[in-house]
Amino acid sequence: MIEIRKVKSSDAPQIKTYLAKIGGETDNLSFGSEGLMMSTESIRTFIVNADCYYVATDDGLIIGSAQLSPGRRRFSHKAELAITVVKEYWGKGVATQLFKALLAWAKANDIKKIDLEVRADNLRAISFYKKMGFVYEGKDLRMFMIDNKFYDGEYWGLLLD
C-alpha cells in the first residue's frame, strides 16, 4: 500500500540509496547514478531544514519524493518544485499523490506560485505538469549537458491564486 508522508531524518540512509537508484534510471535529472554526492549526515541535515519534503513509500520502501523549496525575501511567495518516482512506479499515480500533498502545504503556507525546470524532451513529465495545471513560461538553451551533448530545458509555472 502506497503511503504519502513527510520525510523523517531517519529516512536519510534510504534517501541516499533512492537518489542513486532514480539517477541511474533516467537522464532527466541533474544527477546520475552517483546520486547527489552527499553524505548520509548531509542528507539528514537537509531533511531537518527542508520546508516541504514528502516521500511516497510502499511497504516502507521509498518509491517517490517531492519537495517545494520556497524562495526568501522578495521571492517568498514562490517555491521551486522537485518531484521524482522510481521507474517501476511510473504511471501509477504516485507523482499525483505527492503533488497533492505539496499543493496542500503550499496553500497553507501562502505560496502563490510554483516553478519548475524540466528537460524539454521529457514529454512524460511535461504531460504530468500540464495535467497539474502548469503553463509553459520559457526555454533554457543547453540547460543540461550529458556525455558532452547538450539538451534544452523549459521553465513551467503554476499560479495558485
C-alpha positions in Angstrom: 0.0 0.0 0.0 1.4 3.4 -1.0 1.7 6.0 1.8 2.5 9.7 1.3 4.1 11.2 4.4 6.6 13.9 5.4 10.2 12.8 5.3 11.9 12.0 8.6 15.5 12.4 9.5 15.7 8.7 10.0 15.0 8.3 6.2 18.4 9.7 5.3 20.2 6.4 4.5 17.2 5.3 2.4 17.1 8.7 0.6 20.8 8.3 -0.3 20.1 4.9 -1.9 16.9 6.2 -3.5 18.7 9.1 -5.2 21.3 6.8 -6.7 18.6 4.5 -7.9 16.5 7.2 -9.7 19.6 8.9 -11.0 20.5 5.6 -12.7 17.0 5.2 -14.2 16.8 8.4 -16.3 18.9 11.2 -17.8 16.2 13.7 -16.9 17.7 14.7 -13.6 20.6 17.0 -12.6 22.5 13.9 -11.4 23.1 10.3 -12.5 23.6 7.0 -10.7 26.1 8.7 -8.4 23.2 10.4 -6.6 23.7 13.8 -5.1 27.2 13.0 -3.8 26.1 13.9 -0.3 26.9 12.1 2.9 24.1 10.5 4.8 24.6 13.1 7.5 24.4 15.9 5.0 21.1 14.4 3.7 19.8 14.2 7.3 20.7 17.9 7.8 18.9 18.8 4.5 15.8 16.8 5.7 15.7 18.6 9.0 16.0 22.0 7.4 13.6 21.4 4.5 10.4 23.4 4.5 8.3 20.9 2.5 9.6 17.4 1.7 7.4 14.4 1.3 8.1 10.8 0.3 5.9 8.0 -1.1 6.5 4.6 0.4 5.4 1.1 -0.5 5.8 -1.3 2.4 8.2 1.1 4.0 10.4 1.4 0.9 10.8 4.9 -0.6 9.5 4.9 -4.1 9.0 8.7 -4.7 9.9 12.0 -3.2 8.8 15.6 -3.7 9.9 18.9 -2.4 8.9 22.5 -2.5 11.8 25.0 -1.8 10.3 28.4 -1.0 12.2 31.5 -2.0 13.4 34.0 0.5 12.6 37.7 1.0 11.1 39.1 -2.2 10.7 35.6 -3.6 8.9 34.2 -0.5 5.6 33.9 -2.4 7.2 31.3 -4.8 8.5 27.8 -4.4 10.6 25.5 -6.7 9.3 22.0 -7.3 11.3 18.8 -7.4 9.5 15.5 -7.8 10.8 12.0 -8.6 9.4 8.5 -8.7 11.1 5.1 -9.1 10.7 4.0 -12.7 8.8 0.8 -11.7 6.0 3.1 -10.3 5.7 5.5 -13.2 2.1 5.9 -14.4 0.6 4.6 -11.1 -0.5 7.9 -9.7 2.4 8.3 -7.2 3.5 11.7 -8.5 -0.1 12.9 -8.4 -0.4 11.9 -4.8 2.9 13.5 -3.9 1.9 16.7 -5.8 -1.4 16.9 -4.0 0.4 16.8 -0.6 2.8 19.6 -1.8 -0.1 21.7 -3.1 -1.9 21.5 0.3 1.3 22.6 2.0 1.8 25.4 -0.5 -1.7 26.8 0.0 -1.4 26.5 3.8 1.9 28.4 3.7 0.7 31.3 1.4 2.7 30.2 -1.6 1.3 32.0 -4.7 3.3 30.3 -7.4 5.2 27.0 -8.0 8.0 27.0 -10.5 9.9 24.1 -12.1 12.6 23.3 -14.7 12.3 20.3 -16.9 14.3 18.9 -19.8 12.5 19.9 -23.0 12.3 16.4 -24.4 11.0 14.9 -21.2 7.5 14.6 -22.6 6.2 12.3 -19.9 7.0 14.8 -17.2 5.7 17.7 -19.2 2.4 15.9 -19.7 2.1 15.4 -16.0 2.9 19.1 -15.3 0.2 20.2 -17.8 -2.3 17.8 -16.1 -1.5 19.5 -12.8 -2.2 23.0 -14.3 1.3 24.2 -15.0 1.9 26.5 -18.0 5.0 26.9 -20.2 7.0 30.0 -19.4 10.2 29.8 -21.4 13.1 27.9 -22.7 16.7 27.5 -21.5 19.1 26.5 -24.3 21.7 24.0 -23.3 20.3 23.5 -19.8 21.7 20.0 -19.5 25.0 18.6 -20.7 25.2 14.8 -20.5 28.1 12.9 -22.1 29.2 16.1 -23.8 25.8 16.5 -25.5 23.5 19.5 -24.8 19.8 19.3 -24.0 17.5 22.2 -23.8 15.3 22.8 -20.8 12.0 24.6 -20.1 10.5 26.7 -17.3 7.0 26.0 -16.2 4.9 27.7 -13.6 1.6 27.2 -11.6 -0.2 30.2 -10.2 -2.1 29.4 -7.0 -4.3 32.5 -6.8 
